[in-house]
Amino acid sequence: MRVTVQSRAGVYFVDIAPGLLASLAEDPLGTGFTGRVAVVTDSNVRPLWGDRVRGMLAGAGLDPVLMEIPAGEGSKTLAHADALW
């Protein structure tokens, strides 16, 4: 299933399907990603999926860097975005 999300920054798509995570790194070059990539996650999700995602991306020839912010809506701020930058 593909959900279309309209935001102030524009339209983007969210794909929802069983096993979708397994296809994350199937064709990184086809997406235009090469070299170092940032994976921004929160403190709830990182322990569950961080190592797996990093391993998959590294196995596909990328250089993933996991960057963590605190969980919750309060962390979705320009200050946190600036700290990631």
C-alpha positions as CSV (number, residue, x, y, z in Angstrom):
1,M,0.0,0.0,0.0
2,R,1.3,3.5,-0.8
3,V,0.0,6.5,1.2
4,T,0.4,10.0,-0.2
5,V,1.3,12.6,2.4
6,Q,0.9,16.3,1.7
7,S,3.1,18.5,3.8
8,R,4.1,22.1,3.7
9,A,7.3,21.0,2.1
10,G,5.5,19.1,-0.6
11,V,4.1,15.6,-1.4
12,Y,5.9,12.4,-0.3
13,F,5.0,8.8,-0.3
14,V,4.9,6.2,2.5
15,D,5.0,2.5,1.6
16,I,3.4,0.0,3.9
17,A,3.8,-3.7,3.4
18,P,4.9,-6.8,5.2
19,G,8.7,-7.4,4.9
20,L,9.3,-4.0,3.4
21,L,12.4,-3.5,5.6
22,A,14.1,-6.4,3.9
23,S,14.1,-4.6,0.6
24,L,15.6,-1.4,2.1
25,A,19.0,-1.9,0.6
26,E,18.2,-3.9,-2.6
27,D,19.2,-1.2,-5.0
28,P,20.7,1.9,-3.3
29,L,22.5,3.0,-6.5
30,G,19.1,3.0,-8.3
31,T,17.8,5.5,-5.8
32,G,20.8,7.9,-6.3
33,F,22.3,7.2,-2.8
34,T,26.0,6.5,-2.7
35,G,28.7,6.8,0.0
36,R,27.8,8.1,3.4
37,V,24.1,8.2,4.3
38,A,22.4,9.4,7.5
39,V,19.7,7.3,9.2
40,V,17.8,9.6,11.7
41,T,15.9,7.6,14.3
42,D,14.6,8.1,17.8
43,S,15.5,6.5,21.0
44,N,12.6,4.1,20.9
45,V,13.2,2.8,17.3
46,R,17.0,2.6,17.3
47,P,17.3,-0.3,19.7
48,L,14.7,-2.3,17.7
49,W,15.9,-1.7,14.2
50,G,19.1,0.5,14.2
51,D,21.7,-2.3,13.9
52,R,19.7,-4.2,11.3
53,V,19.2,-1.1,9.1
54,R,22.9,-0.1,9.4
55,G,24.0,-3.7,8.5
56,M,21.7,-3.8,5.5
57,L,22.9,-0.5,4.2
58,A,26.5,-1.3,4.8
59,G,26.0,-4.6,3.0
60,A,24.7,-2.7,0.0
61,G,27.9,-0.7,-0.2
62,L,26.8,2.4,1.7
63,D,28.4,4.0,4.7
64,P,25.5,4.5,7.1
65,V,25.7,6.7,10.2
66,L,22.9,6.3,12.8
67,M,21.8,9.6,14.4
68,E,19.5,9.4,17.3
69,I,17.1,12.0,18.8
70,P,15.0,11.6,21.9
71,A,11.6,9.9,21.3
72,G,8.5,12.0,21.2
73,E,7.0,15.0,19.5
74,G,9.0,17.4,21.7
75,S,12.1,16.4,19.8
76,K,10.8,17.4,16.4
77,T,12.3,20.9,16.6
78,L,14.7,23.0,14.6
79,A,17.2,22.8,17.5
80,H,17.3,19.0,17.2
81,A,17.6,19.2,13.4
82,D,20.4,21.7,13.8
83,A,22.2,19.4,16.2
84,L,22.0,16.6,13.6
85,W,23.5,18.8,10.9
